[in-house]
Amino acid sequence: MSGRDGARATTERAASREAYFGDLHIHTQYSFDSFIYNVRTTPDDAYRYAKGEAIDLAGGSKIRISGAPLDFIAVTDHAEFLGVMPGANDPADPLSKTPVAESLRTGTQEERSKAWATIGGALVAGQRDPAIDDVPALRAAWSRIVEAAERHYEPGRLTTFAAYEYTSAPDRQNLHRNVIFRGRAPEQPFSALDSQNPEELWRWLDGLRAQGIEGIAIPHNMNGSDGRMFQRTTFDGGEIDREWAELRIRNEPIVEMSQVKGTSETHPLLSPNDEWAGFEQFPYRIGSNEPITVYAGGFVRDALLAGLQLEGAVGANPYKFGMIGATDTHNSAGPFEEARYFGKLGLLDNTFRSRGGTTPPNPAEVPSYDPKLPPVPGRWSAAGLAGVWAEDNSREAIFDAMRRKETFATSGPRMKVRFFAGTGFDETILSARDSVRAAYAGGVSMGGDLEAGEAAPAFFAWALRDPEAAWLDRLQIVKGWLENGEHREAVYDVACEGGAVPDPATHRCPQTRGSVDPATCAISSEVGASELRAVWRDPDYRPGTRAFYYVRVLEVPTCRWSTWDAIRNGREPHPALARTIQERAWSSPIWLTPRS
């Protein structure tokens, strides 16, 4: 095959890729926190739910996924104390004689909290608790998790991955990762009780790779790390060098942008000129109500900017990652739809009262009620979702899409997003019958690198609404770059609903026309677009500048889950929570690198 024929075949294969949706962050009864709050569902239940079957929710009700079945999922139970809680609850098991087991048997909220504190304290300290650190229980649970993934893997219908969560949280600063294996899995997970230092996890993954076991780690809840997830030093405070940067990006090619515990794109204090930066902020360290005080190093956009700087300094970019969304459900089932939200963590938030998203009937009679500060579950978001562009629904194709970062994140709806940059296409691509093929042939897709020349490249952005969700409001391109060594960022609206055109001075669409009926949550059916697309050239392009660009697409406003809870139960939404939100999706970035 000639070089030209090979390039044509590669383009044809790329153009055949379809969007697949899944969840790579799911907990079952094998996770200590799930079991403590009375979750008794298993990995098998998680797969049944993903296929569209009904499963049990803690408290007795049945739940079923809203919309179509998922295309791929991974059960990611905590590796730390994996499978120990079911043993502690079994009178015939020696683990049932421990203090934690006694707390579980009592079953009160106070005793459950005590059990959580015991295990959470061990995690924060990174120390094993000899009473409950049971290696046989861990290996047995891990074996059942891997076997369930194999049993439910149906290429073309449901792709499953053996996976787990690495739960490092020194001083409650979230350094959690989900570890996903492409095929074969190791004998047991590497956990934060082996080392709280993620660099040791990366080296372990390198060692497995040398044995033919391919895996990646996916950081999540950077927003709860208090600036540590993307800090400008190594874990121990050393200088970042090229070897460290390459080690990290080799093992962490994507990050989890949005999930139940908030969205980690950016923060109003980091991006004061981004009107949408405050979306679903979760302001606490992990597993506590201790507020975040350090924002740099804890959000995706800031890390992408830091990566540009590090690439210039050491020759490699540790933060050149793609994006996905996920749930972090601890019920074996993700509550993707705001209108059907059923909580995240068993008995902790399985009713509208325990979620705390509404006001009490008589606030003066509830001493704990604070109109300025909702309870932690009230701050939780509905869920996120992962999107990938892959040739087919198989482990190899889905995993390889994540490895090349041709992925996108959503805050729950199944919006489809595509993004290309190149010099081999122009505005005529918008009307071309084979626009996707032309974009692959003339540029790079999301997750890719483009060598930048003197002329500004063209960017082709496209989004399609979820037919079961709201209409689209606007399509945006977010840019980050370095200017005299300083971080710079900008948000450009590039396509607007209703055929409007962004203002050339402000780069903004007209104000959102969408409205929500506060009594019913009904939205206007005449406002919004089913599809938005644009070819855009950066009006502020500067040759020789390192930069990244990614797409963000917003829906028209809709009710937040807490507002739905209020309407259904004759209450008012908690005054400190947003009544409406604009669901959204984000593409992985494209990086522009100056020619040598």
N, C-alpha and C positions, 0 to 999 in steps of 0.2 A: 504494500500500500504506500502510495506517495505521501509526502508531507501534506500536500493540499487535501488529499482524500482523507487522511487521518484527522486533520482539523475539521473537515466537514462532518465526519462521523462523530467527533467529540461534540460538535455543536448540535447535531441531531439528537444525540443522547441527552444532552443538557436540556434541550427544548422540550423533551418529552416528560420532564419532571412535573409531578403533581404536588399539590399542597396536602400534607397529612397533619392531623392534630392529635396531640397526646399530652400525657401528664407523667413527668418523671420525678414526682415527689409525693409519695403516698405512704402513710403509716397504718399498720394494723395492730392487732393485740400483742404482737411480738415486741412492739416499742413500749418501754416502761411507762411513758406518760399516757399513752393510749389506754393501757390496761388499768392504770390507777383510776382513770375516769370512766371505767366500766365499758370500754370498747371490747367486744369479744369477737369481732369479725376477723377473718383470716386473709392471707394473700389470695386464696381461691375466691373469696367474696369480692375482693378488689377487682379481680379479672371479670367476675360475673357482672359487676356493676358497669365496668367499662364496655361490656358487650350489650348492655341495655336491660339486664335483669334487675329485679328488685332485691334489695338486701335489707338487713335489720340495722336500724339506728339505735344507739344506746338510749334507753327510755321506752322502747317498745314499738315505735312507728316503723313503717317501711319507706324506703327511699329508692328512687329510680333516676337515672341520668336524664337531664332535660336535653332534648334534641337527639341527634344521631349518636350511635356508639362511637367511642374513641378509636383511633387508628393504632395507637401505641401507648404503652404505659410501663412504668417500673415501680415496683414496691420497694421503698427505701427505708426500711425500719432502722432505728438507731442501732449501730453496732455495739454501743456501750450497754452492757447488761441485757444483750439481745436474748429474748426468750426466757428471761429469768422470772418475770412476773407470773406467767401461768403456773410455773412450778411452785412459786411462793403461795399460790392460791390453792394448791393441791395438798390436802392433809397427808397424803402418802409420801410426799416429797420432802426431803430434809430441809429444803429452802423454806418450807412452811413454818419452821420454828424460829425464824428471824424476826426482829422487831418490825421490819417493813411488812412482813406477812401479817402480823397482828394488826397493823394499821389498815391493811387491805380488808381483812375480815370484818373489822368494825363497820366500815362502809360509810361513815359520816363524812361530810365535806371537810371537817376539821382534820380528821384522821387521814383522808386522802391527801390533803395539803401537806401533812406531816411526812407521808411517804414520799411525796414529790420532793420535799425539801431535803430529805436524806439522800436521795439519788442525785438530785440536782447539785447538792453541795459537793458530792464526790466528783461530778463532772467538772464543775467550776475549778476545783482543786487539781483535776487531772490525776486523781489517785484512785487506786482500786480499793473497793470495800470487800475484804475477804469473806464477809458473811454472805454476800450476794453476787460476787464476781465468779460465776460458775461457768467454766470453759466447756464442760460437756453440754450444758443447756444451750450455750451459744452455738456450738457446732451443730447440735441437733436442729435448732431453729433455722440456722443458715442453710442447712441441707434441705429443710422443708421449703424454704423460700426459693432456692434454686430449682428444686423439683417442680414447684408450682409454676414457675416461669416457663420451664420446659413443657409442662403439661398443657398450658394454655396458649402456647405459641402456635398461631395459625397464619402463616404467611399469606398476604392478600386480604386477611380479615382483621387480625389483631397481632401486632408485634409486641413481644414481651422481652424484658431484659432482666437478667440477674443484677441486683443492685442493693445498695445500703446507704445509710447516712453516717458520715464521719462527723462527730458532734463536739468539736473543740470550742470551748467557751471560757478562756481564762478571764477572770474578773468579770464574768457575764458579758464579755465582748464577743459577739458572734463571729466565729470563724468556721461555721458549718459548711460542709460540702456533701453533695450526693455523688456517689461513685457508681458509674454505669459501666457494665462489661458488654463488649460487642458480641461475645459468644461464650466460650468457656469461662468458668469462674474459678477463683482460688479456693483453697480448702477452708479458709475462714477470713473474715474481714480484718483490715488494719484499722484500729480504732483510736480515739483520742486518749484512751487509757494506755495505749502503746506509746503515744507521743501527742502532746497538744500542738506540736510544731507541724504545720501543713507541709513544710519542706520535706519532712520524713515521709509523709504520705506520697508526695510526688516521686521520691526516690524508690519507694516500694512499688509504685506503678511502673516506673522504668524497669525495675527488676522483673516484674511480671511480664512486661512486654518482651523482654529478652527470652522468656520461656514460652512465648507465643500466646500469652493471655493479654488481650488488648482492652484497656479501660481508660476512662477519663473521669476527672473530678469536676463538679459543677458548683461553684460557690453560690450561696444564696443569703438573703437578708443581710446584705452589706450595710443596709440602713441601721441595723442593730449592732454593728461592730464598734461603734464609737471611734471610727476613723482607722481601725486596724486592718480591715480586709484588704485595702489597697494602699497601705502605708508606703512611704518612700524609702523604707529600709527593709532589711530582711527581718524575719521573726524576732531574732535576738538583738536587733538594732544595728546590724552591720550595713556596710555599703552594698548596694545592688551592683552586680557586675554582669557581664554578658552571659556567663554560664548560668547564673541564677535566673536571669530573664528568660533564657531559652528553656530551662527546666520547667519554669512555671507555665509558659504558654504551650509547651508541648503536652502538658498534662491537664491544662484548664483552658481549652479553646472556646468555651462558651460560659455564660453566667446566667443566673436566674433573675430576671429583671423585676417581675411582679408576681406576688402570691398573697396568701391570706394575711401575713404579717406585713403588709404594706408594699409599696412600690419604691424601687431603689434607683430610678432614673437620675433624679437630681433633687435639690432642695431649694426653697426660695432664698435661703441665705447664700447659697452657692450660685444661683442663677436668678438674680433679682429682676432681670429683664425678660424672663420667660413667664408669661401670664399663667401657664399651665403647670408650673413646677411644683405646686403644692398638692398634686393629686395623691390621695390615699396615703398620707404620711403616717408612719407608725413610730412614735417618738421615744421608744424605750429600748434599753438593753435587753438582751434575750432573757426570757423567763423571769422578768421582774417589772416593777414600775419605776425603775431608776432611769431618769431621763438621759437621752443622748446629749452630749455637750461638744463633741468634735464631729464636724461634718465632712471636711476634706479627708479623703481616704475611705469614705463610707458610701459613696454613690458612683454610679456607672459613668456618668458624663465626666465627672472630675477625674476618674481613673483613666478614661480614654485620653484626656488632656495630659495627664502625668505620663502616660505611655509614650506620647509623642516626644516629650522632653527626655525620657529615659532612652529612647531609641537614638536620639541625637548624641547622647552622652556615652552610652555603652555599646551601641551598635545592634541592639535587639530590643523589642518592645514586649514586656511581660503582660501588658494589658491590651493586646490586640485581639480582643475576644468578640464572639458573636453573642446573641441574646435569645433567650427563651423565657416563657412564663411557666408557672406551675401552681399547684394548689397548696401543698404542705398539709393536706387534710390528715387528721388522725382518726378518721371514721371509716377508712378504706374507700371513701367516696368523696369526690369533689363537688362542692356546691357552686357550679359555674354561673348560675343565673341569679341576679339580684332578687328577682321576684319569687324565687323558690329557695332562698337561703335557709339552710338547716343547721349551720354551725360548723365548727372545726374539730372540737375535742370532747366527744362523749357527753357526759353529764355536766361538764363545766359550762357548756353553752348550747344545750339542746332545746331550750325554750326561749321565748322572747324575753321573759323576765330575767333569766340568767345571762342573756346576751347583753342586756343593759343599753340597747339602742333607743329606748323610749323613756319618757318620763313616767314616774309612778302616779297613780290616781291622786294621791295626797302626799306630795313631796315632803311636807313638814313632818309627816309621820315616819319617814325613812331616814334615820340619822346618817346613813352612808351616802345618801344622794348628794351629788355635787353638780350644779348646773354648768359649771365651767370645766369639769373633768369627768368624762364618761369612764365607766369601768373598762379594763383592758379589752375584754371581748367585744365591746362596742366599737373599739378602734379597728378591729380586724376587718379585712376586706373579704369580698365574696370568694375570689379565686383568680388565678391566672391560668394561662394555657400555652403550650408549646406548639409552634408551627414549624414544619420543615418542608423543603422542596426536595423530593427524592424521586428516583426512577420507578420505584415500586414500594409496596408496604412489606418490607422485610428487615431483619436485623441489620444486614449488611448495608442496605441502601439508607435506612434511617440513621444509623450510626455514622456512616460516611458523610452524610449531609451535615451532621453536627460537627464532625471533624473539620470539614471545609467551611463551616460557619454559614451555610446557606439556610439560615434559620430566622424565625421572627417570634416575637413575644406578643401576647395579647393579655388584657386584663380580664378575660373571660369569654367574650364573644368569639366566634370563629370567622373573623375578618381575614381575608387573604391579602398579603402584601408582597409586592415585588419591587426590586430596586437594582438599577444598573448604572454604570458610568463608563464612558468611552469616547473615543474620537471617530469611531466608525459608524455612527448613526446621527441623525438630526431630527428635527421636528416632524418630518414625514413619517417617522416610525409610528406616530399616533394613529395614523389612518391605514397603516400596513396590515394586510391580512395575517402575516406571520411576524408580528412585532416582537414576540418573545424570541423567536429564532434569530431575528436581525439583531436584537440586543445582545444575545450571547455571542454572535459572530463579530459584533463591532465593539465589544467592551467586556467588562467584568461584572459579575453579579454580587449581591450583598455578601459580605465576608471576605471580599477580594481586595487586592492591591492594584492600583493604577499608577503607572509611571507618568508623572505630570510634566507637560512641556510648557511652551510659551503661551499657547492658546488655552482658554478655559474649556475643559471637556463638557460634554453633554451628560446630564443625569436624566434617566427615565424612571419615573416613580409611578406606581400603580397600586390601587387598593380596591377591593370588592367587599361589599357589606356581607355580614352574616344574614341570610334570608330570614332567620328566626329572631333577629335582634333589631336594633334601631337603625335609622338611616345615617349616612356619613355626613359630617359637617365640613371638614376641611382636611386637606393633605398638606403636610409640612415636611421640610427638610431642615434638620438640625446640623449645624456646622461647628466644629471646634478646630482651632489652629493656634500656632505659636506666633507671637509678634514681639520681637526683641526679647525672647525668652519668657514672655508673660503669656499666661493662658487667656485665650479669647474664645467667645462662643456667640452664636447668633441663631435665631429661629426665623425661617422664611416660610410663609404660606405660599404654596405653589399651585394649588387648585382649590376652588371653593364650590360649595353646593349652590344650586340654583343658577349656575352659569356665571356667577359673579367673578370678577377679576381682582387679584390682590392689589392693594394700593402700592404703586411703585416707590413711594417714599417710606412707608412704614412696613412694607412687605406683609401686610395683614389683609385677610378677607374681611368683608363687612361683619358686624357683630352677629353672633349666632342668633338665628331666627327661631330656632326650636324652643318650644314651651312645654311645660309639664303641668297638668292639672293637679294641684296639691291635695285634692280630695280623693282622687282615683288613681293617680299616677299615669293617666292616659297622656299620650304625646300626639302632636299634630302629625297627621299622615301626609300632609302636603309639603312638608319641609324636610330637606335632606336629599342626598344622592345615593343611588345604589352602587355607583362606580365613580371613582375619581382617578384621573391620570394626567400626567404632565411631562413635558420635556423642559428642563430648566438648566440655565447656565448661571453660575455664581457671579452676580454683579460686582462682587468685591474680591474676585479671584486675583491672587498675586503669584506669579511664577516663582518657583524656588521655595515655596512655603509648605511645610508639613501640615497636613490637615486630615480630618475625618468627616464624613457625612453619613447621616442615617435618616430614615423616613419615620415620621410619626403621623398616624392618622387618627382623627377624633370622630366619635359619633356625636349626634345631637344629644342634648341633656336628657337623662332618664333618672328615675328614682333610685337612690341607694337602698340597700337591703333594709337598713334601719328604718327608713321611711315606710317601706312596705310593712314591716312589723308593726309600726305605729297605726297605720290605716286599718289593718286587719283586726287590731285589738282595741280600737277606740281610744288610742293614746296620742300624744304628741311626740314627734321625734326628739331625741335628746338635743338640747339647744347647742351643744358644742360640736355636733356632728353635721356634716353637709347633708342637706335634704336631697340634692341631686348631684350626679356626677356625669362626666363625659368619658364613657368607656373608650379604650384606645388600643392601638397596636404599634409596635416598633419593629423596624427591620434591623438586622445586623448592619454594622457600618461598612462603608467602603473607605479605604485609606488612599490618600494621594501622597506619593513620595516623589520628591524632586529627582530629576534625572541626575545621574552621577556626573 
